[in-house]
Amino acid sequence: MTEKASRQVPVSPYVEGLRDFIRTSPTAFHAADSIRRALLSEGFTELSEADRWDLHKGGKYFAMRHGSSIIAFRIGHELEGYGFMIAASHSDSPCFKLKENEEIRGGGNCLQLNTEGYGGMICSSWMDRPLSVAGRVLVREKGEDGSDIYRQRLIDFDRDLVLIPNVSIHMNRQINDGYAYNKQVDMLPLFGEKETADGTFRRMAARAAGVGPEAVMGSDLYLYNRTPSSIWGANEEFFSSSRIDDLECAYTTLQGFLEGGCDKGIQVYACFDNEEVGSVTGQGAASTFFRNILYRAAASMGMDDEGYCCMTARSFMLSCDNAHAVHPNHPEKTDKTNCASMNGGIVIKSHAGQKYTSGGLSIALFRGICEKAGVPVQYFSNRSDMMGGSTLGNIAMRQVSMPTVDIGLAQLAMHSAYETTGVRDIEFMIRACRQFYKSAVTLTEDGTTIVRS
C-alpha cells in the first residue's frame, strides 16, 4: 500500500486567501463584488458617483463604476504638503464572452454557445477542460409608480456546463506542427444536444438570477475555467490557477491596503476593468473614473483646482500587473540580465519606449519602500528584439500624471486558462504594499522627493 506524502510546507493564510478570492471571482464583476464586500467588512462607506459627497478626515470610502471597477480611499488627518498614495491593478482576464444570441447549432446533434474572444488568450489552453458561465444580467422590475427599474444581478452557474473539444489528431495531423485557431470555428463550446437543449440557456440564466426570462433585458456573460487551483512542486513552492493575471495583484494590493495605514495624505486602492482590451472604456484606467474620484476626494477636503494639482504632484502610484518569469524550456525568450524568477520577489518592469512607466525616480522610491519591508526586488525588461505587452499605468497617466512604477509578480503561461506563480511572492507583495500604504510622499522647494512613514 502506497503511503501518501504529507504536506511539506504549511500553506500561508495569504495563499489560501488568494485561492478563495480567485474561486469567488470568475468574472470582473464578481472580483469587484468580492473587493466591495471586503471593504464593507472593514468599515468602508460606499459612495455613488451620482450623489454629492460629504467626506471627512479619517473617513474610509469607495465607489464602483459599471459593477466591475472599484476605487477605495482613506483620508488622513494631515493633508497639507502630501498627496495620493495609489496602487492600481485590474479585475479582468482574457476569456470568451457570450454574444447576445448565444445559442448556435453545430454539426451533428450538437448545440453550441456563440462566443467571441475577450483579450489575448492562449486558445489551446481553453480546450478539453470543464468550463462554466458567469457574469451579470440586467433585470427589469416595475416600480410602484409604473416606472421601469433595472438592477444588476450577478450569476454563476458554478458547475461544469460547457466544453470546447479539440479535433482528433487523426483528423488534424498538423495540430502539433502549429495551428491557427479560428475563434468562430474552433473555439465555440459544446452546450448540449439540439433536441433537448435548444432554447434553454436564457431560461437557465434567468433562473440563476431568480427571475423569469421576460425580466432579463441584458447581460454580460463569460466562459471561465472550472479547474481548481493547485499548490504543487517538490516543496510546494508553486501556485497554479486560472486568472492569476491580474487577480493576484488585485488581491495582494488589497490586503496591503487594508493592513497598512498612514495619517498623511490620501491612500487609494484602485482595481480597473478592461485592461486586457486596452483600458479605453468608461470604466477602464483611461476613463474619467480615476481622475474624478481623486478630484472629488481632494475637493471634499477644501482643495481648489490648484490644490488638487499640488496634491497629484506629491503623489506616487504603483501600477500592479504581473510579469513574465523565465520559462524553464525557453530561457532565450527573456533578457539575460533583466529577467525574473518565481519566488524571487517583486518584479520592477521597465521599457525605454514607455510601455511601462517606471523611471529612475519611481524605481528608487519603490526600492526604498521594499527595503523597509524586507522584500526582495528583481527587474524585467523585454529583449530588445521582441515586442512585449503593456499595462494600465501609462494609460492611467493620461488622466492623472504622477511618478509611477510598474511592478508585478513573476508568472508562467500568462494569458493561459491556467497560469502559474510562486507561493512566496504572494506574501512579498502584501508586505511591500503594506509598507507602501504606511508611507507618504512630499517634495522640498527644490523638487527633492521625501518619503515619510
N, C-alpha and C positions, 0 to 999 in steps of 0.2 A: 504493500500500500504506500503510495507516494504521499509524503507529508507536504503540506502547503507552507511555503516560506512565509514567515511573519513580516509585517511592515518594517522596513529598515529604519525609516526616519519618521518621527511624529509629524503629522500634517499641521501646518500653521493654520490658525483660525482665519488668517487673511486669505489663504489659498481656498479654504472652504467657503469663505465669503465670496470670493470671485466666482467659484463654481456655482453657488446659489444665484448670484447676480446674473450670470450668463444664462443659466437654466430658466430664469423667470423673465428673460429679455429676448424673446425670439425675434422681435422687430424693434425698430427705433421708437415706436410708440410705447411698447412695453418697457424699454430701457428708460425712457423719460419718466414713465409712471413709477418704476422702481426707485429712481432717484427722488422723485416727488415724495413718495411715501417715507423714504429715509430722512428727508429734510423735515417733513411734518413731525416725525417721531423725535426729532432733535429740537423742536420748538420753533421752527421757522414759520413765518406767516406767508401765505400765498397771496400774491397780488395779481390783479388783472390789468393788462395794458390799456383796457378801455375805460378804466376808472382813474380818478385823481388819487394821488398817493399822499398819505400822511405818515412820514417816516421819522424815526427818532434815532439819536445816537445810542449805540448799544443794541440796536434792533437787528433782527435776522429775517431776511426776506427772500422770496424767489418768485419768478414769473415764468410762464410757459408760452410757447408760440407753436401753433399747428399741432399741438399734442405730442411733438417729437423733439423739440428743442427746449432747453431749460437753462436758466441763468439764476444762480443764487448769490447773495451778497450779505456781508456783515459790515455794519457801520461802526467804526471805532469812535472813542470819545475824543481823541486827539487827531484832528484833521489838518490843521494848519501846517504847511510845509511837507505834506505827504500826499500820495496818490493812490492808485489802484494796484493791488497785487492779484494777478489773474492767472488761473490755469484753465486751459481750454482743451477739450477733446471732442470726439464725435460719436454719435449714437447709432449710425447706420453701418451696414456691412454689405458687400456685394452679394446679390441673390437674384431671384426671379420673381417678378411682380405679375399678378394675375390681371389680364385685360378685363374690360367691362363685361363683354360677352365671353364668359370664361370657359364654357364647355365647347369642345370641338371633337368631331367624330374622326377617329383614326382608322387604321387598317383592321381588317377582321371584325371582331365584335367589340373592339376597344373604344372606350370613351376617355378622352384626354382633357386636361386643362390647358387653356391657351395662355401662354405667358410671354413676357419679354424680359430681356436682361436688364438688371439694375446694377450699374457699376461694372468693373473689370474682373469678373470672376474667372477661376480656372474651371472651365466647363466639365472636364473629365472627372473632377473630384465630386461632382454632384450626382454621378450616375451610380446605379445599383446600390443605393443605400436608402433607408427609410426616411421619408420626408413628411412634413405636415404643413399646415397653413395657419397663419396668424396675421393679425393686423387690427384694423379698426373698421367698423361700419358706422354710417351716419343714419340715425334712426329719427323718423319724423313722428312727433306726437302732437295732439291737439290741445291748445290752451283753453282755459275756461271761457275766454272771450272769442274763441274760434280761430285764434292765430295759430300758425304753424311753428312748432318748436323743434329744432334739430339738435340732437345730442350725439356725442361721440361715445361709442361703446367698444371697448377692447375685447377681442375674441381670440381664442387659441384652441384649435381642435384638440391639441395635446394628445394625439395618438398617431400611429403610423397610418397615413392616409393615402399618400401617393408615392410613386417611384418612377425615376427616369431610367428605362432599361437600355443597356448597350445593345448594339447589333453583334450577333455572334461572330467570332473571328472567322468562322467558316464562310460567312457572307461578307466579311470586310477584312480581307487578308492584309491590308495596308495599315490596320489600326495601330500597330506597334512601330511603324515606319514614319509616323507623323500624320495627323489627321486634322483637317479644318472643320470644326463643328459649326453647323448651321443652326442658330438658335431657334428658327422657326420650324425646323425639321427634326433635328436630333435631340433637342432639349425639352420637348413637351412631356410632362409627366402623365403616366397612366393613372386614371382615376377610378375606373370601374368598367362594367360591361354595358353596352348600349341599351340592352333591353331593360335593365334594372336600375341603371344609374342616371339615365338621361333626364335632365331637368331637376336633379336632386340637390345640386351644390348650393344654389341660392336658398333653398329651404333649410339646408343644414346650417348655413351661415346665419340665417335669421334665428333658427332655434338656439344656436350658440349665443346669440345676443339677447335671447329671451323675448323675442317679438315674432310677429307674423311676417311672412315675406313681403307683404304690401307696405310694411313700415320701413323697410330698408331702402333708403334713397341714394346711397352712395357708399363706396368702400375703398380702402387701400389695403389690399391683402397680398401676402408674400409667402413663398415657399421658405421653409427653414429645415435645417438638418437636425434629425432626431437623435443622432449618435451621442450617447452620454460622454461627458468629459472624462479624462483619464489622467492619473498621476503615475508615471512609469519611469523606467530606466534602472540601471544597476543599483543606484542609491536613491531611486525615486526622485530624481532631480529635474524631470521634465513634466510639463503640464500641457495636455492637448485638449482642444475643444473647438467647436465652431465659434465664430465671431470674436476671436481673441483680438483681432484688429477691428474696432478700436475699443471694445468693451473693457479690455484690461486697463487701458489708461483712464477710461471713464470711471471705473470702479476705484482704482488706486488714488487718483486725484481727489475723488470724493471723500475717501477715507482720510487722506491728508488734510483736506479742508475741514472736516468735522472734528478731527483730533487736534488740529493746530489752532492758533488764535493769537491775535495781536490787537492792541487797542489803538494802534496808529493807522490812519488811513482807512480805506475801504477794501475788503478782501472779497474776491469774486471767484466763483466756480461756474464754468460755462460748459455745456455739452450741446453741440450743434448737430442737426440732421444734414443730410445731403452732401457730406464731404466727398463721398465716393462718386458723385456725379458733378463735381465742380464747385459746390457751395453757393452757386449764384441763384438761389431760390429765396422766397420770402422768409424762410426760417433757417437758411444757411449762414455760414460765417460772413458772407459778403452782404447779407441783408442789413436792414436798419435795426434789427433786434438788438445786436450787440451795442451799437452806439446809443440807442435810445435808453437802454437800461442804465448804462454808465452815466449818461447825461442827466437822466431823471433822478438818479441817486444823489448826484452832486447838487442838482438844483434844489432838492428837498432839504439839503443842508445849508441853503442860502447862497450857493455859488452862482455867480452870473456866468455868461459865456466865457469871459476871460479867466475866471476862476476855474472853470472846467478845463480849459486848455492848460492851465498851470498844473492841474492835477494829473492830466494824461502825460505831461512832460516828466512827472515824477513817478511814473508807473513802470511796471515790469510784468511781462507776460511769459508764461510757459505754454508753448504750442505742443500738445502731447499727442503723439501718434506713433505707432510702433515702427521699428527699424528692422532691416534685414540682417539676420545672423549669417555668419559664414556657413555656407552649405557644406556638409561633410563630403559629398560627392563632387561638388563643383566649387572649390575654393577660388578658382580662377575668375569667378563671376564678381568678386569683390576686390576693392583696392587693397594692395598689400600691406599698407601701414595704417590705413584708416578704415578698419573693419571691426565688427562687433561679434562677441560670443554670448550665447545664452548663459545666464547666471554670472555674467561679468560686470554687472552694474548698469546704470542708466546710460543710454546712448545719446550723445550730443551730435546732431546732424548738421552738416554744413554743405553749401553749394555756392560756387563762385557766381553762378547765374541767378542766384536768389530764389531757387525753387524752395529752399529752406531759408528762414530769416536770421539764423544765427550769425552773429558778428563778434568781433573781438570783445566788445564791452559786455554783451549779453552772455557770452561764454564765460567770461571772467566772473561775472556776478553769480551765475549758477554754480560754477565750480566752487566758489567760496561757500555757498549755501550747502552743497553736498559735503564739503569738508567738515562743516559744523555738525552735519547729521551723521557723519561717519559712513558715508555711502560712496562706493567706487563709481567712477565715470569712465566711459570709453567713447571713441569717436568714430563717426561714419561719414564717408564721402563716397559718392559713386565713382567707379572707374571713369577716367576722363574720356574714354571712347565709348561709353554706354550712357543712354538716357535713363534717368531714374524717374521716380514719381515726385509728387509734391504733396502738400498738406494744407491745413486751414490757416496756418499762421500768417503767411504773406497775403492771403486773401482777406483775412480779418483786418489787416492793416490798412486796407482801402477805406475803412470806416473810422478806425481809431489807430493812430500811429504812436508807437512807444517801443522801447527796446524789447526785443522778443528773442527767445532761444527755442529752437526746435529740438525736442527731446522725445525719447520713446524707449521701449524695451525690445531687446533683440528677439526675433522670432523666425521660424522657418515656415515655408509654404504660405506666405502672405497671399491673401485672397483665395485660398483654397476653402472648400467647405469644411475642412478640418485642419486646424493650424496648431503649431507647437511653440511653446515658450519655456523659459526657465523658471523653476519654482522659487528660487531665492530672489529673483529680480522683483517679484511682486512686493515683497516687504521693503526692498531697496527703494522703490518708487514711493511707497507710502511714507517712509521715513524722510525722504527728501522733500516731499510735498508738505509734510507736517512742519518741517523746519522752514520751508518757503513761506508758509502762512503764519509763522511766528515772526516774520521779518517785515520790514518796511523800507522803502527807498526814499531818499531825499537828495537834493542837489545843493552844492555850495554856490556862491556867487560866480565862481569861475567855471561852473559846469561840472565840477568833480562829483562823482556819484558816491553816496554813502549808503550802506545797508545796515540798518539797526535791527536788533532782535532782543 
